[in-house]
């Protein structure tokens, strides 16, 4: 067995080392190039889809938080019901997480539900901040438009929204009834507003019509067009005053996690162990299912592209292998005459295909990372922000997934190469030698 393996390996290396300019060498180069192109496309497609899903998700999580804690009768509403801000979890978060939970065993990235084990979350709760929603009508001298105001307090984390403020500055003096307002670029364009300009917002509370005057402190643009056109940010104290709430009443809490992979675990943990019966927890995936279902559909596109490129690699390598077998018919006849078995000769060509495949994988990874890396840093592929929520095609290198693409491609293609290598069995030693 060892002698047979050594022989096939030796012959495969000798074949791969031949540098003659003949038809076979051309076929080998074509096989390497075709494999490299297929692998490069798989890497670019995977990195592009991962980047797209990651960037859109981070925008949504940054604007909304990962989990909402609200009144149990207020689900999917933009009119908040008051709850007490005096909760054991607010604003203290240092003692919340990481937590242990029971979950399926994970082996090589795959979950096995039949095997339950104790697992630990990848991170803890990063921040909890209070908020409240209040619908109103914005009015300037010439324009009028509906809006949903999101009230924030002094614990609000500006790290996300600051990156998207294109003009002006964040709201000042939060918690003191500040009349600053942060509006989206869409709203500013439609109402012809700029930083420092004033506007009046009308509200209805308990059947009474109220109005408040605000000054635009800043203009933001997240690229989430559907939400940019609906929301503006103000001081939570203003909504408390409008609704007749006390300073200890808020509309709810936004929970931010260190790792989105822990979303479902923390959502269940908070609901079961941290909040009273009067409150309800809702993950952002539950609140905005359409966007996340749309993002999940991108996985189908990724699998389709990878599958097609795998088929292309298999067809090209199979064709190359068949041509090489035909070209080396005389060598096969001599080896059979010397006592080599069909399987030993098959191994020679399968290992030869393996050398071609390894070269293709090397250059495919090189070109794939070069193309994707160029897009990551230079952003030369632009997108319609209105349709895709992004102004450019984002790239994220998921090295675990890329490694799996390489390993699976190599193993699967080599197994398939067993089929064209069967042609070796049809070659007669006598005819092969006489043909020469």
Secondary structure, 3 states (H helix, E strand, C coil): CHHHHHHHHHHHHHHHHCCCCCHHHHHHHHHHHHHHHHHHHHHHHHHHHHHHHHHHHHHHHHHHCCEEEEECCCCCCCCCCCEECCCCCCCCCCCCCCCEEEEEEEECCEEEEEEEEEEECCCCEEEEEEEEEEEEEEECCCCEEEEEEEEECCCCCCCCHHHHEEEECCCCCCCCCCCEEEEEHHHHHHHCCCCCCEEEEEEEECCEEEEEEEEEEEEECCCCHHHHCCEEEEEHHHHHHHHCCCCCEECEEEEEECCHHHHHHHHHHHHHHHCCCCEEEEEHHHHCHHHHHHHHHHHHHHHHHHHHHHHHHHHHHHHHHHHHHHHCHHHHHHHHHCCCCHHHHHHHHHHHHHHHHHHHHHHHHHHHHHHHHHHHHHCCCECCHHHHCCCECCCCCCHHHHHHHHHHHHHHHHHHHHHHHHHHHHCCHHHHHHHC
